[in-house]
């Protein structure tokens, strides 16, 4: 007979064993990807891959209040060592000097076309407008504060040449600003969590999401699914799921580097992670009914992984709540959590977490020199990021359930940190 004691024991065991299991799963998947694909290439990211043909490309840049960054972003795009591309920048109703700066840049770069929208309609609408005006079948979307490495287009485009079922290829975002503890920790996070998971998910066959900051798309695939949705918080997660549910392939290209700015304050980090968590929940809820189809079976691992991670977040909230209650009122022995300070189980989990960071930083050191110097800062990751990610997930799922269908997902300028390190 199952008792409440057994139930509580099961939750405590799940809170411990789930991250332990997933960590080793991600490491195994990431290492397999590394040896199966990356090492066999033998060519560094600082050199372009050998391409049979140079497909023409349309680079799309949605902009909203980017006066502080748009000059640099555009300048670096035109440093690309790629022979045939156009650039379309959409000023999405900015109320700063973004529009004037784009017009001035268009005078400098003949391949740049600028579109001004009268009012802010959101990133998805800006991307749709740029797509409809684009000349070419292959589109590369980048954020208006991102800096592309000079061979990024070549690395992204190689996947489309001989693979007609490839609909999207996501690049490798690297953290640019590292002036605070949060910024330094994110360097490891984007290797250990973002990069490693994308590698492992490619082994599954499907990825949870492309990186909205830099992704290449096949226009005909986007047309089949109706382009980006403008009524969801994260258009990148939504478009990734719809493409894959339409049986297109989505890939990860670690050689396509893109340097990005990230929040370096807790308030900025909270807003960003809450947006990500809400968008993920909205997408999983919206397309959950399609997972019942056998034709969607390749999405099942990603779908199950997402919802199990949500359950784990609530399990951890439950454990923390029991610990807090035990500080203020008597608790039955089976509900009493003596301490959140790691015991032997915490040591095992912490050691595994550090091993995951070491493996991922070692893999990504191929793309960034002296990356392992950030390993020391990773000891703070569980405190700085696990708790905030758990909290945002716990808040986001009910918010996603309450989300009003048809509401336009508009954007505001994010927190981009306190400084830059190049």
C-alpha positions as CSV (number, residue, x, y, z in Angstrom):
1,X,0.0,0.0,0.0
2,X,1.4,3.4,-1.0
3,X,1.4,5.8,1.9
4,X,2.1,9.5,2.1
5,X,5.5,8.6,3.4
6,X,6.3,6.7,0.3
7,X,5.0,9.6,-1.8
8,X,7.3,12.1,0.0
9,X,10.3,9.7,-0.3
10,X,9.6,9.4,-4.1
11,X,9.6,13.1,-4.5
12,X,12.9,13.5,-2.6
13,X,14.5,10.7,-4.7
14,X,13.2,12.3,-7.9
15,X,14.6,15.7,-6.9
16,X,18.0,14.1,-6.5
17,X,18.2,11.4,-9.3
18,X,16.6,13.4,-12.2
19,X,19.4,16.0,-12.6
20,X,22.0,13.3,-12.0
21,X,20.5,11.1,-14.8
22,X,20.1,14.0,-17.2
23,X,23.6,15.2,-16.6
24,X,25.1,11.9,-17.7
25,X,22.7,11.6,-20.6
26,X,23.7,15.1,-21.9
27,X,27.4,14.4,-21.4
28,X,27.2,11.1,-23.3
29,X,25.2,12.7,-26.1
30,X,27.5,15.7,-26.3
31,X,30.6,13.5,-26.4
32,X,29.1,11.3,-29.1
33,X,28.2,14.4,-31.1
34,X,31.7,15.7,-30.6
35,X,33.5,12.5,-31.8
36,X,30.9,11.7,-34.5
37,X,30.7,15.1,-36.2
38,X,32.9,17.8,-34.8
39,X,36.3,16.0,-34.7
40,X,35.8,14.4,-38.1
41,X,35.5,17.9,-39.7
42,X,39.1,18.7,-38.9
43,X,38.7,22.3,-39.9
44,X,38.7,25.1,-37.4
45,X,35.8,27.6,-37.2
46,X,38.2,30.3,-38.2
47,X,38.4,28.8,-41.7
48,X,35.4,28.4,-44.0
49,X,34.1,24.9,-44.9
50,X,34.4,23.6,-48.4
51,X,31.1,24.3,-50.2
52,X,30.1,22.9,-53.5
53,X,27.9,25.9,-54.3
54,X,27.5,29.3,-52.7
55,X,23.7,29.6,-52.1
56,X,22.5,33.3,-52.1
57,X,21.4,34.4,-48.6
58,X,19.0,36.9,-47.2
59,X,20.1,38.1,-43.7
60,X,17.1,39.4,-41.7
61,X,17.5,41.7,-38.7
62,X,14.5,42.8,-36.7
63,X,15.2,45.9,-34.7
64,X,13.5,47.7,-31.8
65,X,15.3,50.5,-29.9
66,X,18.8,49.3,-30.9
67,X,20.5,52.6,-31.4
68,X,23.3,51.5,-29.1
69,X,24.2,48.3,-31.0
70,X,22.9,48.4,-34.5
71,X,26.0,50.0,-36.1
72,X,28.3,47.3,-34.8
73,X,25.9,44.5,-35.8
74,X,25.5,45.7,-39.4
75,X,29.3,46.4,-39.7
76,X,30.2,42.9,-38.7
77,X,27.6,41.4,-41.0
78,X,29.3,43.0,-44.0
79,X,32.6,41.6,-42.8
80,X,31.3,38.1,-43.7
81,X,33.6,36.1,-46.0
82,X,30.7,35.1,-48.1
83,X,30.1,36.2,-51.7
84,X,26.4,36.5,-52.2
85,X,24.0,38.0,-49.5
86,X,21.6,40.8,-48.9
87,X,20.6,42.3,-45.6
88,X,17.1,43.4,-44.7
89,X,16.7,45.4,-41.4
90,X,13.2,46.0,-40.1
91,X,12.8,49.0,-37.8
92,X,9.8,47.8,-35.7
93,X,8.4,51.1,-34.5
94,X,11.5,52.1,-32.5
95,X,11.2,55.4,-30.5
96,X,14.9,56.0,-30.3
97,X,17.5,56.8,-33.1
98,X,17.4,53.2,-34.6
99,X,15.6,54.3,-37.8
100,X,17.9,57.2,-38.5
101,X,21.0,55.0,-37.9
102,X,19.6,52.3,-40.2
103,X,19.0,54.9,-43.0
104,X,22.6,56.2,-42.6
105,X,23.9,52.6,-42.8
106,X,21.9,52.0,-46.0
107,X,23.8,54.8,-47.6
108,X,27.1,53.1,-46.6
109,X,26.1,49.6,-47.6
110,X,24.2,49.2,-50.9
111,X,23.3,45.6,-50.1
112,X,21.3,46.8,-47.0
113,X,17.6,47.4,-47.3
114,X,15.7,49.1,-44.5
115,X,12.0,48.8,-43.7
116,X,10.3,51.1,-41.2
117,X,7.1,49.9,-39.5
118,X,4.8,52.6,-38.1
119,X,4.3,50.9,-34.8
120,X,5.9,48.1,-32.7
121,X,4.3,44.8,-33.7
122,X,6.8,42.3,-32.2
123,X,9.8,40.3,-33.5
124,X,7.6,37.7,-35.2
125,X,5.9,40.3,-37.4
126,X,9.2,42.0,-38.2
127,X,10.7,38.7,-39.3
128,X,7.6,37.9,-41.4
129,X,7.8,41.3,-43.2
130,X,11.5,40.8,-43.9
131,X,10.9,37.3,-45.2
132,X,8.2,38.5,-47.6
133,X,10.6,41.1,-49.0
134,X,13.6,38.8,-49.2
135,X,14.9,37.6,-52.6
136,X,16.5,34.3,-51.6
137,X,15.4,30.8,-50.4
138,X,17.9,30.7,-47.5
139,X,17.3,33.2,-44.7
140,X,19.6,33.9,-41.8
141,X,18.0,35.7,-38.8
142,X,20.1,37.5,-36.2
143,X,19.4,39.7,-33.3
144,X,20.2,43.4,-33.7
145,X,22.8,43.4,-30.9
146,X,24.6,40.3,-32.0
147,X,28.1,40.1,-33.7
148,X,28.7,37.3,-36.2
149,X,32.1,35.6,-36.8
150,X,33.3,36.2,-40.3
151,X,32.7,32.6,-41.5
152,X,29.3,32.1,-39.7
153,X,27.2,32.2,-42.9
154,X,29.4,29.6,-44.6
155,X,29.1,27.2,-41.7
156,X,25.3,27.6,-41.5
157,X,24.8,27.3,-45.3
158,X,26.7,24.1,-45.7
159,X,23.7,22.1,-44.2
160,X,21.3,23.3,-46.9
161,X,23.3,22.3,-50.0
162,X,22.8,18.5,-50.0
163,X,20.1,18.1,-47.4
164,X,16.7,19.1,-48.8
165,X,14.9,18.2,-45.6
166,X,16.9,20.7,-43.5
167,X,14.6,23.6,-42.5
168,X,16.7,25.3,-39.9
169,X,20.3,25.4,-38.6
170,X,21.0,27.2,-35.3
171,X,24.3,28.7,-34.5
172,X,26.5,28.8,-31.4
173,X,25.9,31.9,-29.2
174,X,28.9,32.9,-27.1
175,X,28.7,35.3,-24.2
176,X,30.3,38.6,-24.8
177,X,29.9,40.5,-21.6
178,X,31.7,38.9,-18.6
179,X,32.2,41.7,-16.1
180,X,30.2,40.3,-13.2
181,X,29.8,36.9,-11.5
182,X,26.5,36.3,-13.4
183,X,28.2,37.1,-16.7
184,X,31.1,34.7,-16.0
185,X,28.7,31.9,-15.0
186,X,26.7,32.3,-18.2
187,X,29.9,31.5,-20.2
188,X,29.8,28.0,-18.7
189,X,26.0,27.8,-18.8
190,X,25.9,28.4,-22.6
191,X,28.5,25.6,-23.0
192,X,27.2,23.1,-20.4
193,X,23.5,23.7,-20.7
194,X,22.8,25.2,-24.1
195,X,25.5,23.8,-26.3
196,X,25.7,20.4,-24.6
197,X,22.0,19.9,-24.6
198,X,21.7,20.8,-28.3
199,X,24.4,18.3,-29.1
200,X,22.6,15.6,-27.1
201,X,19.2,16.4,-28.6
202,X,20.6,16.1,-32.1
203,X,21.5,12.5,-31.2
204,X,17.8,12.1,-30.2
205,X,16.9,13.5,-33.6
206,X,15.0,16.6,-32.5
207,X,16.0,19.8,-30.7
208,X,13.9,21.7,-28.2
209,X,14.6,25.1,-29.8
210,X,16.8,27.0,-32.2
211,X,18.7,30.0,-30.8
212,X,16.7,33.1,-31.7
213,X,19.8,35.1,-31.8
214,X,21.2,33.4,-34.9
215,X,19.5,30.8,-37.1
216,X,19.4,29.9,-40.8
217,X,16.0,28.9,-42.3
218,X,14.7,27.5,-45.5
219,X,12.0,29.9,-46.7
220,X,9.8,27.2,-48.3
221,X,9.7,25.3,-45.0
222,X,8.6,28.5,-43.2
223,X,6.0,29.1,-45.8
224,X,4.5,25.6,-45.3
225,X,4.0,26.2,-41.6
226,X,2.8,29.9,-41.8
227,X,6.1,31.6,-40.7
228,X,6.6,32.7,-37.1
229,X,3.7,32.9,-34.7
230,X,3.0,36.4,-33.3
231,X,0.9,35.3,-30.4
232,X,3.5,33.5,-28.3
233,X,6.2,34.9,-26.0
234,X,9.1,33.0,-27.7
235,X,8.8,32.7,-31.4
236,X,12.0,30.7,-31.7
237,X,10.7,27.8,-29.6
238,X,7.4,27.8,-31.4
239,X,8.8,27.8,-34.9
240,X,11.3,25.0,-34.0
241,X,8.4,22.7,-32.8
242,X,6.2,23.5,-35.8
243,X,9.0,22.8,-38.3
244,X,9.8,19.5,-36.7
245,X,6.2,18.5,-36.3
246,X,6.0,19.1,-40.1
247,X,8.8,16.5,-40.4
248,X,11.6,19.0,-41.3
249,X,15.1,18.6,-39.8
250,X,16.5,21.2,-37.4
251,X,20.3,21.1,-36.8
252,X,22.9,22.6,-34.6
253,X,26.1,24.1,-36.1
254,X,28.7,24.9,-33.3
255,X,31.2,26.4,-35.8
256,X,28.7,29.3,-36.6
257,X,29.8,31.6,-33.7
258,X,27.7,34.6,-32.7
259,X,28.7,36.9,-29.8
260,X,25.8,38.1,-27.7
261,X,25.1,40.3,-24.7
262,X,23.3,38.8,-21.7
263,X,21.8,40.1,-18.5
264,X,24.2,40.6,-15.6
265,X,21.7,41.6,-12.9
266,X,19.2,39.4,-11.1
267,X,16.3,41.5,-12.2
268,X,17.3,41.3,-15.9
269,X,18.1,37.6,-15.5
270,X,14.7,36.9,-13.9
271,X,12.8,38.7,-16.8
272,X,14.8,36.8,-19.4
273,X,14.4,33.4,-17.9
274,X,10.7,34.0,-17.1
275,X,10.1,34.8,-20.8
276,X,12.0,31.7,-21.9
277,X,10.1,29.5,-19.4
278,X,6.7,31.0,-20.4
279,X,7.4,30.5,-24.1
280,X,8.5,26.9,-23.5
281,X,5.3,26.1,-21.5
282,X,3.1,27.8,-24.1
283,X,4.6,25.8,-26.9
284,X,4.4,22.5,-25.1
285,X,0.8,23.1,-24.1
286,X,-0.2,24.3,-27.6
287,X,1.2,21.3,-29.5
288,X,0.7,18.6,-26.9
289,X,-2.3,17.1,-28.7
290,X,-0.1,16.5,-31.7
291,X,2.2,14.3,-29.7
292,X,-0.5,11.6,-29.6
293,X,0.2,10.9,-33.3
294,X,2.7,8.2,-34.2
295,X,4.0,10.5,-36.9
296,X,5.2,12.8,-34.2
297,X,7.2,10.1,-32.4
298,X,10.6,11.7,-33.0
299,X,9.4,14.6,-30.9
300,X,8.5,12.4,-28.0
301,X,11.9,12.5,-26.3
302,X,12.1,16.3,-26.3
303,X,8.4,16.5,-25.2
304,X,8.8,14.1,-22.3
305,X,12.1,15.6,-21.3
306,X,10.5,19.0,-21.1
307,X,7.5,17.9,-18.9
308,X,9.7,15.8,-16.6
309,X,11.9,18.9,-16.1
310,X,8.8,20.9,-15.1
311,X,7.9,18.1,-12.6
312,X,11.4,18.3,-11.2
313,X,11.1,22.1,-10.7
314,X,7.9,21.6,-8.7
315,X,9.5,18.8,-6.8
316,X,12.3,21.1,-5.8
317,X,9.8,23.8,-4.8
318,X,8.1,21.2,-2.6
319,X,11.4,20.3,-0.9
320,X,12.3,23.9,-0.2
321,X,8.7,24.6,1.1
322,X,9.0,21.6,3.5
323,X,12.4,23.0,4.7
324,X,11.0,26.4,5.3
325,X,7.9,25.1,7.1
326,X,10.2,23.0,9.4
327,X,11.8,26.3,10.6
328,X,8.5,27.7,11.8
329,X,6.4,24.8,12.9
330,X,6.7,21.2,14.1
331,X,6.8,18.7,11.2
332,X,6.3,14.9,11.1
333,X,9.7,13.2,10.8
334,X,9.0,12.0,7.3
335,X,8.3,15.6,6.2
336,X,11.1,17.3,8.1
337,X,14.0,18.5,5.9
338,X,16.9,19.2,8.2
339,X,19.0,21.2,5.9
340,X,19.4,22.3,2.3
341,X,23.2,22.3,2.7
342,X,24.5,19.3,0.7
343,X,25.1,16.1,2.4
344,X,26.6,13.1,0.6
345,X,23.9,13.2,-2.0
346,X,24.6,16.9,-2.6
347,X,28.3,16.1,-3.0
348,X,27.5,13.5,-5.6
349,X,25.2,15.9,-7.5
350,X,27.6,18.8,-7.2
351,X,30.6,16.7,-8.4
352,X,28.5,15.5,-11.4
353,X,27.5,19.1,-12.1
354,X,31.2,20.2,-12.1
355,X,32.1,17.2,-14.3
356,X,29.4,18.3,-16.8
357,X,30.8,21.8,-16.9
358,X,34.4,20.4,-17.4
359,X,33.3,18.2,-20.3
360,X,31.3,20.9,-22.0
361,X,33.9,23.6,-21.5
362,X,36.5,21.2,-22.9
363,X,34.3,20.5,-26.0
364,X,33.7,24.2,-26.6
365,X,37.4,25.2,-26.0
366,X,37.8,24.3,-29.7
367,X,35.8,27.5,-30.5
368,X,37.1,29.8,-27.7
369,X,40.6,29.9,-26.3
370,X,41.2,29.7,-22.5
371,X,37.5,28.8,-22.0
372,X,38.5,26.5,-19.1
373,X,39.6,29.5,-17.1
374,X,35.8,30.0,-16.3
375,X,35.5,26.6,-14.8
376,X,36.2,28.0,-11.3
377,X,33.1,30.2,-11.5
378,X,30.8,27.2,-12.2
379,X,30.8,26.2,-8.5
380,X,28.3,29.1,-8.1
381,X,26.0,27.9,-10.8
382,X,23.5,25.8,-8.8
383,X,23.0,28.7,-6.3
384,X,22.8,31.5,-9.0
385,X,20.9,29.7,-11.7
386,X,19.2,26.5,-10.6
387,X,17.0,28.3,-8.1
388,X,16.0,31.1,-10.5
389,X,15.3,28.6,-13.3
390,X,13.1,26.5,-10.9
391,X,11.3,29.6,-9.7
392,X,10.6,30.9,-13.3
393,X,9.3,27.5,-14.3
394,X,7.0,27.3,-11.4
395,X,5.6,30.8,-12.3
396,X,5.6,30.3,-16.0
397,X,3.5,27.1,-16.4
398,X,0.3,28.7,-14.7
399,X,0.9,31.9,-16.7
400,X,1.1,29.8,-19.9
401,X,-2.1,28.0,-19.1
402,X,-3.8,31.4,-18.6
403,X,-2.4,32.9,-21.8
404,X,-5.0,34.4,-24.0
405,X,-4.9,33.0,-27.5
406,X,-4.4,35.7,-30.1
407,X,-2.5,38.1,-27.9
408,X,0.4,39.7,-29.8
409,X,3.8,38.8,-28.4
410,X,5.6,42.2,-28.4
411,X,9.1,42.9,-27.2
412,X,10.8,45.3,-25.0
413,X,14.5,46.1,-24.8
414,X,16.3,43.5,-22.6
415,X,18.9,43.9,-20.0
416,X,22.2,43.5,-21.8
417,X,24.6,43.6,-18.9
418,X,26.9,46.1,-17.4
419,X,29.9,46.0,-19.8
420,X,31.7,44.0,-22.5
421,X,34.8,41.9,-22.6
422,X,36.2,41.1,-26.1
